[in-house]
Amino acid sequence: MKTLLIDGIKVRIQIWDTAGQERYQTITKQYYRRAQGIFLVYDITSERSFQHIMKWASDVDEYAPEKVQKILVGNKSDEVDKRQVATEQGVKLAQAYGMDFFETSAFTNRNITETFTRLAEQVLAANKKDLDLLRMSLNDELNLAALEEEEGLCDGGSTDQGKGCWC
Ligand SMILES: Nc1nc2c(ncn2[C@@H]2O[C@H](COP(=O)(O)OP(=O)(O)OP(=O)(O)O)[C@@H](O)[C@H]2O)c(=O)[nH]1
């Protein structure tokens, strides 16, 4: 669980880290169904993990909801000497899939918050209509509560017009 502040809204994100190994894939696919955002992560020190992204992406297309938001992530950017996948390769693949792309390091924390924030922003944008409705009903509730409080004050019998009560 991670909390981020986006556009003045406190967003709580539940994160599932699915297993990369083939033998867990039946379970992994079940996670896709309820996902709103997905990171497709490879390891920049492993060409093989980069090649696997195509497979992950096709699984996501098959099992995740249509409006799921995706970001391509090349992790372990701190491992400069072991790099096998050039940044440009990541950029190109992300462009081909129409995704944003970040290189991150879980070791140094580079781009971690940025990556999560970006995905959360995309998820919020994709669900903007629902969010606007939620905001509107929240505002209605707040206005109602304020009105009730005001009426309560008036019921209290204050005749002091200086306090803004005109009933
Ligand atoms: N140098 C460095 N090492 C990392 C980074 N992220 C993860 N590691 C290391 O890489 C190894 C594998 O990390 P995991 O988090 O188990 O990777 P995973 O992709 O979840 O592995 P699966 O369980 O097979 O899905 C561990 O030894 C981590 O410490 C990073 O950004 N930089």
The ligand as an ORCA input file, in Angstrom:
! r2SCAN-3c Opt
* xyz 0 1
  N      21.317     -3.172     -8.311
  C      20.000     -3.338     -8.259
  N      19.485     -4.509     -7.856
  C      18.140     -4.640     -7.837
  C      17.261     -3.601     -8.210
  N      15.991     -4.061     -8.099
  C      16.067     -5.309     -7.664
  N      17.356     -5.688     -7.489
  C      17.861     -6.988     -7.069
  O      17.489     -7.940     -8.042
  C      17.175     -9.195     -7.439
  C      15.793     -9.673     -7.876
  O      14.830     -8.797     -7.347
  P      13.338     -9.235     -7.178
  O      12.598     -8.084     -6.575
  O      13.253    -10.550     -6.470
  O      12.914     -9.410     -8.689
  P      11.544     -9.919     -9.269
  O      11.454     -9.428    -10.659
  O      10.428     -9.571     -8.343
  O      11.708    -11.478     -9.329
  P      10.529    -12.563     -9.476
  O      10.189    -12.927     -8.063
  O      11.132    -13.675    -10.263
  O       9.403    -11.906    -10.183
  C      17.326     -8.976     -5.939
  O      18.589     -9.429     -5.549
  C      17.227     -7.466     -5.778
  O      17.955     -7.009     -4.679
  C      17.854     -2.356     -8.630
  O      17.193     -1.380     -9.012
  N      19.216     -2.300     -8.653
*
